[in-house]
Amino acid sequence: MANDLPDKIEALLFALGRPLSRTELAKMLGVNEPAVEEALGALAGRQGGGVVLVDDGREVELRVSAGSASLIEKIRKEEYS
């Protein structure tokens, strides 16, 4: 696995802002699906941060972490009030 593959996946998920399948990731990155799977494991194993990798078995996406959710909710309420 390329050392920067987890970073590239994270960047794609953030920039596109939508869930992606392993097949889509492999095609976009020019790698095979086992390499994507390994990189997703490394990405999922990262601790801390404001976002987390969510994997439903079919697609993966980035979401706000539980620790940051209350801040995001507060800011959204302020924006819309």
Contact map, one row per residue, 1 for C-alpha under 8 A:
111010000000000000000000000000000010011000000000000000000000000000000000000000000
111110000000000000000000000000000000000000000000000000000000000000000000000000000
111111000000000000000000000000000000000000000000000000000000000000000000000000000
011111110000000000000000000000000000000000000000000000000000000000000000000000000
111111111000000000000000000000000001001000000000000000000000000000000000000000000
001111111100000000000000000000000000001101100000000000000000000000000000000000000
000111111110000000000000000000000000000000100000000000000000000000000000000000000
000111111111000000000000000000000000000000000000000000000000000000000000000000000
000011111111100000000000100000000000001100000000000000000000000000000000000000000
000001111111110000000000000000000000000000100000000000000000010000000000000000000
000000111111111000000000000000000000000000000000000000000000000000000000000000000
000000011111111100000000000000000000000000000000000000000000000000000000000000000
000000001111111111110000000000000000000000000000000000000000110000000000000000000
000000000111111111000000000000000000000000000000000000000000010000000000000000000
000000000011111110000000000000000000000000000000000000000000000000000000000000000
000000000001111111000000000000000000000000000000000000000000000000000000000000000
000000000000111111100000000000000000000000000000000000000000110000000000000000000
000000000000110111110000000000000000000000000000000000000000100000000000000000000
000000000000100011111000000000000000000000000000000000000011110000000000000000000
000000000000100001111101100000000000000000000000000000000011100000000000000000000
000000000000000000111111100000000000000000000000000000000111000000000000000000000
000000000000000000011111110000001001100000000000000000000111000000000000000000000
000000000000000000001111111000001000000000000000000000000000000000000000000000000
000000000000000000011111111100000000000000000000000000000000000000000000000000000
000000001000000000011111111110000001000000000000000000000000000000000000000000000
000000000000000000000111111111111011000000000000000000000000000000000000000000000
000000000000000000000011111111110000000000000000000000000000000000000000000000000
000000000000000000000001111111000000000000000000000000000000000000000000000000000
000000000000000000000000111111100000000000000000000000000000000000000000000000000
000000000000000000000000011111110000000000000000000000000000000000000000000000000
000000000000000000000000011011111011000000000000000000000000000000000000000000000
000000000000000000000000011001111111000000000000000000000000000000000000000000000
000000000000000000000110010000111111100000000000000000000000000000000000000000000
000000000000000000000000000000011111110000000000000000000000000000000000000000000
100000000000000000000000010000111111111000000000000000000000000000000000000000000
000010000000000000000100110000111111111100000000000000000000000000000000000000000
000000000000000000000100000000001111111110000000000000000000000000000000000000000
100000000000000000000000000000000111111111000000000000000000000000000000000000000
100011001000000000000000000000000011111111100000000000000000000000000000000000000
000001001000000000000000000000000001111111110000000000000000000000000000000000000
000000000000000000000000000000000000111111111000000000000000000000000000000000000
000001000000000000000000000000000000011111111100000000000000000000000000000000000
000001100100000000000000000000000000001111111100000010000000000000000000000000000
000000000000000000000000000000000000000111111100000110000000000000000000000000000
000000000000000000000000000000000000000011111110000000000000000000000000000000000
000000000000000000000000000000000000000001111111000000000000000000000000000000000
000000000000000000000000000000000000000000001111100000000000000000000000000000000
000000000000000000000000000000000000000000000111110000000000000000000000000000000
000000000000000000000000000000000000000000000011111100000000000010000000000000000
000000000000000000000000000000000000000000000001111100000000000110110000000000000
000000000000000000000000000000000000000000000000111110000000011110010000000000000
000000000000000000000000000000000000000000010000111111000000011110000000000000000
000000000000000000000000000000000000000000110000001111100001111000000000000000000
000000000000000000000000000000000000000000000000000111110001111000000000000000000
000000000000000000000000000000000000000000000000000011111111100000000000000000000
000000000000000000000000000000000000000000000000000001111111000000000000000000000
000000000000000000000000000000000000000000000000000000111111000000000000000000000
000000000000000000001100000000000000000000000000000000111111000000000000000000000
000000000000000000111100000000000000000000000000000000111111100000000000000000000
000000000000000000111100000000000000000000000000000011111111110000000000000000000
000000000000100011110000000000000000000000000000000011100011111000000000000000000
000000000100110010100000000000000000000000000000001111000001111100000000000000000
000000000000000000000000000000000000000000000000001111000000111110000000000000000
000000000000000000000000000000000000000000000000011100000000011111011000000000000
000000000000000000000000000000000000000000000000111100000000001111111000000000000
000000000000000000000000000000000000000000000000000000000000000111111100000000000
000000000000000000000000000000000000000000000000010000000000000011111100000000000
000000000000000000000000000000000000000000000000011000000000000111111111000000000
000000000000000000000000000000000000000000000000000000000000000111111111100000000
000000000000000000000000000000000000000000000000000000000000000001111111110000000
000000000000000000000000000000000000000000000000000000000000000000011111111000000
000000000000000000000000000000000000000000000000000000000000000000011111111100000
000000000000000000000000000000000000000000000000000000000000000000001111111110000
000000000000000000000000000000000000000000000000000000000000000000000111111111000
000000000000000000000000000000000000000000000000000000000000000000000011111111100
000000000000000000000000000000000000000000000000000000000000000000000001111111110
000000000000000000000000000000000000000000000000000000000000000000000000111111111
000000000000000000000000000000000000000000000000000000000000000000000000011111111
000000000000000000000000000000000000000000000000000000000000000000000000001111111
000000000000000000000000000000000000000000000000000000000000000000000000000111111
000000000000000000000000000000000000000000000000000000000000000000000000000011111
